[in-house]
Amino acid sequence: MKEHEILEMQRLIDEGVRKAQYRLLQRACAANQALVVCRNGKILEMVPEMGQSFQDGSAGDPLARRKDR
């Protein structure tokens, strides 16, 4: 594979991961639940804000609060 093909594949993988995270966060918000995830070796509890509207494809983290554990 050429370098630009590898970069394009990585971009598509990253986009798919972001979409999956977005859907998971939507489900958690709809169910009024928190998510516990591991990021950079830290365990975080991610709590969605009530009534928060999500925008598809947003670059930022759609959760308003994170608590380090």
C-alpha positions as CSV (number, residue, x, y, z in Angstrom):
1,M,0.0,0.0,0.0
2,K,1.1,3.5,-0.7
3,E,1.3,6.1,2.1
4,H,-1.7,8.1,0.9
5,E,-3.8,4.9,0.8
6,I,-2.8,4.1,4.4
7,L,-3.6,7.6,5.5
8,E,-7.0,7.5,3.8
9,M,-7.8,4.1,5.4
10,Q,-6.8,5.5,8.8
11,R,-9.0,8.5,8.3
12,L,-12.0,6.2,7.4
13,I,-11.3,4.1,10.5
14,D,-11.1,7.2,12.7
15,E,-14.4,8.5,11.2
16,G,-16.1,5.1,11.9
17,V,-14.9,5.2,15.5
18,R,-16.2,8.7,16.0
19,K,-19.6,7.7,14.6
20,A,-19.8,4.7,16.9
21,Q,-18.9,6.8,19.9
22,Y,-21.5,9.3,18.9
23,R,-24.2,6.6,18.7
24,L,-23.2,5.2,22.0
25,L,-23.3,8.6,23.7
26,Q,-26.8,9.2,22.2
27,R,-28.0,6.0,23.6
28,A,-26.6,6.8,27.1
29,C,-28.1,10.2,27.0
30,A,-31.5,8.9,26.0
31,A,-31.4,6.3,28.8
32,N,-30.1,8.8,31.3
33,Q,-27.0,6.7,32.0
34,A,-23.3,7.4,32.4
35,L,-20.5,5.7,30.5
36,V,-17.3,4.5,32.1
37,V,-14.3,4.4,29.7
38,C,-10.6,4.1,29.7
39,R,-8.7,6.9,27.9
40,N,-4.9,7.3,28.1
41,G,-4.7,4.9,30.9
42,K,-7.2,6.8,33.1
43,I,-10.7,5.5,33.9
44,L,-13.3,8.2,33.3
45,E,-17.0,8.4,34.1
46,M,-18.7,10.4,31.3
47,V,-22.1,11.8,32.3
48,P,-24.2,13.3,29.5
49,E,-26.1,16.5,30.2
50,M,-29.9,16.3,30.3
51,G,-31.5,17.9,27.3
52,Q,-28.3,18.3,25.4
53,S,-28.7,18.2,21.7
54,F,-26.0,16.3,19.7
55,Q,-24.9,17.4,16.3
56,D,-23.8,14.6,14.0
57,G,-20.1,14.8,13.0
58,S,-19.2,17.2,15.7
59,A,-15.4,17.4,16.3
60,G,-15.6,17.9,20.0
61,D,-16.6,15.7,22.9
62,P,-20.4,15.7,23.1
63,L,-20.3,15.2,26.8
64,A,-20.4,18.2,29.0
65,R,-18.8,16.7,32.1
66,R,-16.1,14.1,32.8
67,K,-15.1,12.9,36.2
68,D,-11.7,11.3,36.8
69,R,-11.7,8.3,39.0
